[in-house]
Amino acid sequence: MLTKSEARRVLNFTFEIIVESMKEGKSVKFPGFAKFYAEHRPERIVMNPRLGKKAVSAARVVPRVRFSTKVGEVVNTTLR
């Protein structure tokens, strides 16, 4: 069994690996849990609803997570 501080160190290390891999354009897969990856979003025109004016949203890279079907099923049946 891990202590709370050991578990925190393990999670922080795991998150660092995920972030560093995504910075390099790589994905990180945890089979049966999730896939973490970075996705390119192209420049697009958006509308400011308050002012009604159009603006340009710059191209960017956004983090994405795709959970496994198994995780989705568990959450879906648990939260009904």
C-alpha positions in Angstrom: 0.0 0.0 0.0 1.3 3.5 -0.8 1.2 6.4 1.6 -0.6 9.5 0.6 2.7 11.3 -0.2 4.0 8.4 -2.3 0.7 8.3 -4.2 1.0 12.0 -4.8 4.5 11.6 -6.2 3.5 8.8 -8.5 0.5 10.8 -9.8 2.6 13.9 -10.3 5.3 11.9 -12.2 2.6 10.3 -14.4 1.1 13.8 -15.2 4.5 15.1 -16.1 5.1 12.2 -18.5 1.7 12.8 -20.1 2.3 16.6 -20.5 5.9 16.1 -21.8 4.7 13.5 -24.4 1.9 15.8 -25.5 4.3 18.7 -25.9 6.3 16.4 -28.3 3.2 15.6 -30.3 3.0 12.1 -28.9 0.0 10.4 -27.4 -0.1 8.4 -24.1 -2.3 5.3 -23.9 -3.5 3.6 -20.8 -5.2 0.5 -22.2 -8.6 0.0 -20.7 -8.6 3.5 -19.3 -7.9 6.4 -21.6 -5.7 8.0 -24.4 -4.2 11.4 -23.9 -3.2 13.4 -26.9 -2.8 16.9 -28.4 -5.0 18.0 -31.3 -4.5 20.9 -33.7 -7.4 23.3 -34.0 -7.2 25.5 -37.1 -7.9 29.2 -37.1 -11.6 30.0 -37.4 -14.1 32.8 -37.3 -16.2 33.1 -34.1 -19.1 35.3 -33.0 -19.1 37.4 -29.8 -22.7 36.9 -28.6 -22.7 40.0 -26.5 -21.5 42.4 -29.1 -22.6 40.5 -32.2 -19.2 41.1 -33.8 -17.1 38.5 -35.6 -13.6 37.8 -34.5 -10.8 35.4 -35.5 -9.8 32.7 -33.1 -6.2 31.8 -33.6 -5.0 28.3 -34.5 -3.9 26.4 -31.4 -3.2 23.0 -30.0 -5.5 21.7 -27.3 -5.2 18.7 -25.0 -7.7 15.9 -25.5 -8.6 12.8 -23.6 -10.5 9.8 -25.0 -11.8 7.4 -22.4 -12.2 3.7 -23.1 -15.6 2.2 -23.8 -15.3 0.3 -20.5 -14.9 3.5 -18.5 -17.8 5.1 -20.3 -20.0 2.1 -19.5 -19.1 2.1 -15.8 -19.8 5.8 -15.5 -23.1 5.5 -17.5 -24.4 2.7 -15.4 -23.3 4.2 -12.1 -24.7 7.7 -12.6 -28.2 6.7 -13.7 
